[in-house]
Amino acid sequence: MIDINEMEQISSLARLLTSIVFLNKIFFCLRGFDFHWAHVKSQIEINIIKILLKLQIFLLLLLFFGLLIKPVSLTIFLIYLYTFFRSSLFGLEDVYFTPLILYSYLSSNFNFSLDKIYNFNDLA
């Protein structure tokens, strides 16, 4: 039987892996910006999407290191929803990123995190 400590470790590893894969996706979305957002013609909206993607990279690094997990994962989720609906291309990874980011918000994955070191566990 799996005890609570092992479940928290598995949850923390899921957070680490999700942030690595999601960071990779956002990086390549920025590299192929003209392909993913080909229908966006407004320069203001293009700039907003680029800023949001760069902000998401910063937030994913915070999520990877486990700093302020709950607020960061909720912010990532909201930014991701906006960029997901504005994108011209959807991939299979978009189907599982949404539940994984929500799982990071809802679970207690404070093992392997800076939140545990700095005792930020009660911020949620």
Secondary structure, DSSP 4 states (H G I P E B T S, - for coil): ---HHHHHHHHHHHHHHHHHHHHHHHHHHHHTHHHHTTT---HHHHHHHHHHHHHHHHHHHHHHHTSSHHHHHHHHHHHHHHHHHH-S---HHHHHHHHHHHHHHHS---TTSHHHHHT-GGG-
